Amino acid sequence: MTRPLKVAQFTDNYGPGSNGLMVAVQQLEGNLLDAGHEVIVVAPAAKGVNPHHGREGRTEIRLPSVRVPRLPTNVANGRHFERTIEQLATIRPDVMHVHGFGTVGALGMWAAARLRIPMMVTWHTDFDAYADHYAAVLPLLTGVLRAFARMSKGGIIDHKAMKDAEIRYEDRGRSTASLLGLCAKMLESADLVTTPSPKTVNRALQLAPNANIICVPNGVDPLPPGPPPMPRGEGPLILYAGRIAPEKGLPLLLQAFELVRAQRPDAQLMVVGDWQRYPKIKKALAAARDRLGVILPGEQKREALGAFYGMADLFAFPSQTDTQALVLHEAALAGLPIVAVDHELQLVLEPGVNGELARPTPASFASAIMRVLRADDEWRANATKRSIELASQWTVQSQADEMLRLYQLVAEGRGADLRPR
């Protein structure tokens, strides 16, 4: 083994609810600890699942946070930044790993510059979509701009810059543009940027053409199968599993399913996730349950999802804002064909072979679903085989090996060696 490293993980998305980014960060923590390295986690204070708590070699720094309406996570409020940097100066990490853009991400960038420690960034989020769907909470990101304003002055407070950093809801168009400019600054200042899909590489390069960016998909292993958790009907079962939020496209799926039901009255749709968090989505799903028989089993533990994938005939994915979508990999590893509308996200989808791509309209989505439902047994057998082949390229172990290699290179100041030629 190469020399042990100290890696600081900065994440704004660490609970209280489970989500793809939190799973990815905790997976990295486990990989590092298992390999004999040390991990320092910097995150907003929140209650949540924490499988590595108390493990040897792990330090956790939780920052004062606030609960934000319409966001699934707590947000660090900007307090104790200086204290945290002093703590990190004592620990002296070899690599600062920043996961996305937010108040904690800003702190990671600031700390890396102040302490002259190599910085790696993983870009998990389609920020354009985030800003669009959560425009109402953009004022709460004022702290991000203020942190950058301070950092740009080497830690000396520039009161004019901080006043200019205010984000107002009524002026969110200009503010969003400012935030995107700061995203570019973060990307270009990193020694290395990783993203989980070619789609996100392209989005990040649009923001920061000079950034050093490579694609490292998150690894996913098959979920344990299990007996069907509930009865199902005689007809085909369409499944959506994952986070249920405004940017996930659930209304599109419900409209498409209504068209599917007109052609296959015995078809069923199951939506697995916390469907009651957002009032408009809750109302639409409740109406679909009452009128179309949509099945709503609620949020499930990740290890229990294998049984739900095992019940389904296809996985329908209406989101256009995901950067990898671990649920697509889970569904593919379960052998399901996939119908999706995001033409940039094809890591585990080969149109016509193990699923279909549709336009993001109800009619197109419904037509693609029907093409899969009408497929013969030979096509379905080949689709199952291809789904498993595609998703098996990125395992938890293969990602762990690659990330540990990248940490060593960045710690040695060799991040530029990875720049795509």
N, C-alpha and C positions, 0 to 999 in steps of 0.2 A: 504493500500500500504506500502511496505517496504520503507526504507529511500531513498530519492532522490539520484541519482548517477550522477557523471560527467564521461562521457565516451568519450575518444578521438578516433576517427576513422582515421586511416592512410591508404590512398589508392593511388596507382599510376595510377589508371584507373578511372578518373573522368572527362571525356570529352576530346575533344569537342564533338565527336559523341556519340550517345547513344549505350550502350552495356549491356550485362547481368550483369556484375560485378557492373557497375555503378547503374543499377536498384536495385540490391540487397543492396548496401550500402545506397542508398537514401531511400529505404524501411525501413532499420534499423533506419536511422535518424528519420523518421516519427514516427516509433513505440516508440522510446525513448521519443521524444518530446510530443507525445500524452499521454504518461504515466507520464508526469511531471518531467522527467529527463533532464539533460543538455547534449548537444552534442558539441564536438569540432572536426571539420573536418580539417584534414591536407592533402593537395593534391597539385599537380602541378597547376600552373596558367594556366587556359584554359577557353575559352568561351564554354558554353554548357547549357543544360537544368538543372535548379536548382530549383525544386519546393518548397524547404524549405527556400530559401533565405529570410532573414529578420524576420524569426519566433523567438519569444521570447525563450530564453534558448539555442540559437545556436550561436556558434562562428566559424568562418572560417579562417583558416590560409593557404594562398596560397603561394607556393614556386616558385621562378624563374624557368622557364622551357624552353625547346627547343622542336620544332616540329621535329619528326624523320621520315624520309622517310620509307614507308612500315609499319609503325606502326599506329594504329588507334587513339592513344592518345598522348598527350604531355608527356615529361619525365622531372622530376625535375633534375636540373643540379648540385645539391650538394651545392649551395650557401645558406646562411642564416640558416644552420643547427644549429649552436651554438645559434644564436638569437632565433630560434624556441624553442630550449630546455629551454632557459631562460624564454620564454613566458609560456611554459608549466609548469615550476616550480612555476610560480606565480599562474596559474590557478589550479594546483594540481589535475589532474583527478584521479578518483578512479580506473579506468581500462584503459589500453592502448589496443585498438583493432586494430591489424595489418592485413590488407587484402592483403596477398600475398607478393611476393618478388620483390623488385625493390628499387630505391633510397629512396622513401618515406617509404617503408617497412623497409629498413635498418635504417632510422632515427627513426622509431617507436621502433624498438628493442633497439637501442642505447639509446633513451630517457628513456625507461622503466628501463634499467639497471642503468643508471646514477641517475635517480630520485627514484629508488627503488619502482616502482609502478607495481602492477601485470599486466601481459601481456597475452592477448588472441590473438591467430592467427587464421584466417580463410584462409584455403588453397584452392583457387579457380582455380588454373591454373595447367595444365599438363606441368610442366616446361621442361620435356624432349622434348615434341613436340614444345614448344615455342622456345627452343634453336636451334632445328633442322631447323625450318622454318624461323627463323629470325637471322641465323648465321651472316649475313652481318652487323647487327646492334649491335652485342655483344660488340664491342669496346666501345659503349656508356654506357655500364654497368660498366665501370671502376669505376665510382663513387660509386657503390654499394660495390665493394671490398674495396675501400678506406675507406668508412664509417665503414665497419666491422674491417678493420685493426686498425683504430683509436679506435673503441669501445673496441677491445680486449686489448688495453693498457690503459684502464680507462680514455680515453680522451687525453692521452699524444701522440703526433704525433710520430709514428715510421716511419722514412723516408725510411728505407729498406723495411718494410712491404708495404708501399705505392708504392714503385717502383716495387715490386713483384706483386702488384695488377693490373698492366697494362694488359689490354686485347687487344690482337692484332688479326686481322682477320686471318692472315696466321697461327696463332697458336690457333685457336678457339677450337680445340679438347681438349687441356689441360685446356684452360680457362673455357670451359663448365664444365669440371670435377670439377674445383675449385668452380664454382658457385653452383654446386649441393652439394658440401661439405658445403658451406655456408648456403644453404637451410636447410640442416640437422641441422646445428647449431641453426638456427632460430627456427625450429620445436621443438628441444629438450630443448631450453631455455624457451619456453612458459609455463605458468601455465596450459593452456588448448588450444588445437587445435581443431577446428571444420572444417569439410569438408562437401560439399553438396551431396556426394553420397558414397556408399560403394566402388566404383571404386577408388575414391580419397583417402579414408582411406587406401586402400591397397598401392597406390602409395606413399603416405606420409610415411607409415610404412616401405616401402622399403628403403626410404631415411634415416629415423630416427626411428629405431626399438624401441627405449626407450621413444619416445614422448608420451604424454598423449592425445590421439586422439579419438574423437567421431564424429558420423555422424549426421548432422542437415541439412536436405534438405531445400533449399529456398522455401518459400511458394509462391504459384501462385493462383490467383483467375481467374475465367472465364472472358475473354474479352467480351465487349459488342458486340452483333451481329449487323448486319446491312445489308442493301440491297446489292446485288452484285455490286461491284464497276465498273464492265465492263462486256460485253457479254462474254459468253463461248460457245464452240462448243457442238456438240451432244455427243461426246465421253467422256471417263473418263478424269478427270483433276487431275494431280499429282502436289503437292505443295511442294516447299521448301521455307521457310521464315527464315531470320536471317542474321547474319553478313556474308559477302562474302569476304573471305580472303584465302590465299594459303593453310592454314591448314584445311580448311572446306570441302575439298574433292569434289568440284564442278565438276572437270573434270571426276571423277568417275560417278557422277550422269548423266552427259551429254552422256557419252559413254553407260551407261545402258539404258538411254532413247532411244537412237538410236536403240538398240535391241528391246525395247518395241514397238517402232513404226513399226518395221518390222513385228510384230505380230498383233498390233492394230494400223493401220494407222490413226484412228480417235482420238488416245490418245493425250492429250496435257500436257505440262509441264509449270508450272508457277514458276519463281524464283523471290521472293520478297526481295529486299535489294539493297544496293548501289553497283551495278555491274560494275561501271566504275572506281573504285579506283585503281585496279591493272591491268596493261596493258595486261598481258598474259591472265588473267581471262576475262577481257573485250573483248579481241579478240575472245576467245573461245565461250563466250556467244553470242556475236554478230553474229558469224558464225552459231551457233545453232538456233538463232532467224531466220536468213535468210533461212537456209536449212531445219530446222525441225519445224519451227513455234513456238519456245519457247517464252513464254510471259514474258516480262521484265518490270513490272510496276514501278521499281525503289524503293528507300527507302520510307517507310511509317511510320507515327507516330504509336506508339505502340497501342494506343486506337483504331486505324483504322484497325488493323490486324484481328479482329474478323470477319469482312465481308469477308476477303480473306480465312480464315479457313472455313467459311460457304460455300464457292463455291466449295471446293475441295472434291475429293473422297478418297484420301489418302495423308498422309504426308511422304515424302521421306527424309531421313536424312543420308547423306554420310560421315559425320565427324566421326573421331576416336579420336579426341583430346579434346572434351568437357568434363567437369567435372560434369555437371548436364544437361545442355541444357534446359533453361527455355522454349524455343520454343516447345520442346517435350511435356512439361506439358500443354502449351497453346493449342497445337493441340489435345491432349488427352481430355482436358476439353471441346473442341468443338466437341468431339465425333468421331474424325477421327481415323481410323486404321493407324498404323505406320509401315514403313519398314526402317530398319536401319542396319548398318554394325558393330557397336560397341557392342561386346558381353559382355563388362563389364558394360554397361549402360542400366539397365533394370528396373528403378524405375517405369516407366509407360508403359512398354512393356512386354507382356506375349506372347511369340512366339506361333503361332497357334491359339491364342484366340482373341487377338486384333491387330495382326500384324505379321510380320515375321522378323527374323534376317537372314542376308546373310553374305557370305564372302565378303571381300572388293575387289571383282573383278567385272567387268561389267556384265559378264554372270550370276554370282550368284545373283547380285543385281537385274538385270532385271528379272530373274526367280522368285525371291521373290515378286517383284512388280506385276508380272503377276498372281501369285497365289492369291493375294488379289483382283486384278481386276476381276478374274474369280469366286470369291466367290458368293454364292447365298444370297438372301435377309435375310434369317434366320441368317447366319453367320455374315453378316454385322450388323444386329440389335444387336446381342450379342456382337460384337466387340465394337460398339458404347457404349453400357452399361458398358462394362469392362474398356474401356479407361477412361470414366468419373469417375468410381469407383476408379481406381488406382490413377488418378491425384488429386482426391478430398481429399486424405489423408494429403496433405501438403498445407494448406491455409496460406494466409498472417497472419491471426490472430493466428493460431497455432504456426507458426514460431516465431511471436512476443512474445507470452507467453513463449516459450522455451528460446529464447535468453535473455529476461529480467531475467528469472530465473538463467541462466548461469552467466550473469553479476553480479548478487548479490553474487553468490557463489565465483566467482573469486575475487571480491572486498573484500570479507571476508577472503581470503586466503584459500578457500576450494576447489580449482580447482582439487586437487588430489583426492577428494571424488568421482569425476566423472570418474576416471580411469577405463576402462573396466576390469572386473575380468576374 
